[in-house]
Amino acid sequence: MALPAQAQAEGLCLRLPDPLGPQPQLNHETAVGLLLRAINLSQTTPFVWGYIDRPTDGQMFLIFQTPQLPFPLDGIVYQDREQRFSMAAGAGRELEVAEVKFGFIPGVDQVAFRVRRRYRLQKGGHPQLVLVHYSRGQPNPIIPSMNQPARNYPLRPVNEPAIFVMGERQGQKVFPNTAGPGSVSIPPAPDRPGMNFGMPGMGMPGNPQAMLAHQNSNMEALERRAQRDRGMSMGQRPGGPRIVEDDDSADESETISTRTLALTRYRRNHEFMNEVFMYAAFGDKEASPPPSPFSAFKLSDLEDKVAKLTAEVEELKAKSAARKQAAAEGEVRDVPMDGLAISDSIS
């Protein structure tokens, strides 16, 4: 499930609420160990929606993110491109490291010295758990044109509930001031691990069964509305008594079967396809072919232009030959005067 455009632009991400101890330097073995421990920790601890903003040196975050999405904004401007490489981590595991250097906080730092590294287990772990570590690197002068805020301030308050991203309670939201029984927990589909949870601003449950019930309610409401509209167009009186149906009934949406949803979708798709192919089936089947793209030109006009151009070419050729002949005759007539004087004295 993709992150909404607004939330992605603001830099929202799902992260572990418990703070990780700061470490000035983080080696690859320690990163692998933390990622392996995070798998068990993520099954019992819900992740919260929040920001990573202007982190300090040595600070670490554990976030839940799909590999296809870009890294959320963190309030730091980087003057270098992010470099990625993979390495073997033992026991059949493969660790991916993404590193970007020369970062700075606009208006705070005088040089670009911040480094961000992201660690993710491509094999032998959970690829959507990402460990982020910020450290200090080699300083570099700040490019004046890039010394602009990395995001808009102040940051929008986040009121989304925490959510379990893994384990048996995956997709279950944890609302404030409510315990576990107050939140809805429906097991996700087995073929989509780690992706069945709601996103801020979506307004729709993220697990498959809840999404199915929500779609059932909407589809049934649309079907009833379409039936009422058709009944009105066939002669029903608008002012007559009419039974008002509750389209947003939660009890009804939970009891709608998959067969009803499939039938409703079939009817809707049939109506759409009828609108698409109605003109193709009953339209003008003997339409005249489109005119030739060369119909804008006349043969007589083209022949006149060709004749005119041919005459101009012949005229230019004649002038060129005349100039060459005149140049040749000038060379023959140009005899040195000294030669004529010598011949006269001999005679």
Residue, then its C-alpha position, 0 to 999 in steps of 0.5 A: m500500500a503506497l503512502p499518500a502523497q501529502a504524508q510522503a511530502e511531509g516526511l511521515c514514517l512509521r518508526l519504533p517509539d522506543p528510543l535507541g541508544p545513541q552510538p557515535q559509530l555503528n559497524h555492520e555486525t552491530a547493525v545486523g544484530l539490531l535488525l535481527r532483534a528488531i524482528n521480535l521487537s516489532q511483533t510486540t511493539p506497535f509503530v507510531w507515525g512521526y517525523i525524523d527531523r534534524p537528528t543529532d550525531g549518533q542518533m538511530f531510528l528503526i522505521f518500517q518502509t517498503p524498499q520502493l519508497p524514497f527515504p522520508l525527509d529528515g530536515i537535512v540537506y545533502q550535497d552528495r548522492e546516496q550510494r548503495f552496496s550489499m555485503a554478506a552478513g553470515a548465515g545466508r544473510e545479505l545486508e544492504v547499506a545506503e550511505v549519503k554524505f555531506g549533509f547539513i542543517p540549513g541555518v544551523d551548520q556552518v559546514a556539511f559534515r553529517v552522514r546518514r547510513r541506512y541498513r536493511l537485511q535483503k536476505g535472512g531478515h525482514p526487508q521492510l525494517v530499516l535501521v537509520h544511523y546518523s554520524r559525523g563525517q568529513p566536513n565540506p563547504i556548503i554550496p550557497s544555492m543549496n542552503q535552503p530549508a529541507r522542509n516546511y515548518p512548523l510540522r503538522p501534528v500527527n494524530e494517527p494511532a499506532i499500529f502493529v506492522m508484524g506478527e499476529r496483530q499485524g494491521q491492528k491499530v492502537f488508539p490512545n487511552t484504549a487497551g487491546p480489546g478496544s482496537v480491531s484486530i483482523p489477521p492479514a492475508p498471508d500472501r502480503p506480509g508486512m503491508n496490510f496496515g492503514m496509512p494516514g489520510m487514507g480513511m480506510p482500514g488496511n487489512p483485507q477483510a475490513m477493506l472488503a467490508h468497506q468496499n461491500s458497503n460502498m458498492e451496495a450503496l451505489e447499487r441502491r442509489a442507481q436502482r432508485d434513479r432508474g425507478m425515478s426515470m421510469g415514472q415514479r413520482p418524486g414526491g411520493p413516500r420513499i423508504v430511506e435506507d441506511d447506506d453506511s450501516a456498519d452491521e450491514s457491511e460486516t455481513i455482506s458476502t463475497r458473492t454479493l460483492a462479486l455480483t455488484r462488481y459484475r453489474r457495475n463493470h457491465e454498465f461501464m462496458n456497455e457505455v464504452f462499446m455502445y457506439a461501436a456496436f450501433g454507430d456508423k459502421e460504413a464510415s468513409p475512410p479518412p482523406s489521404p495526407f497528400s490530398a492537400f497538394k495538387l499535381s499541377d502545382l507541383e509540376d509547375k514548381v518543378a519546371k520553374l526550379t529546373a529552369e533556374v538550375e539550367e540558367l545557373k549552370a549556363k552562367s557558371a559555364a560562361r564564367k569559366q569560359a571567360a576566366a579561361e580566355g583571360e588566362v590565354r590573353d595574359v602574356p608577360m610583356d618581358g617575353l614580347a620584348i625579348s622576341d622583338s630584340i632577337s628579330 
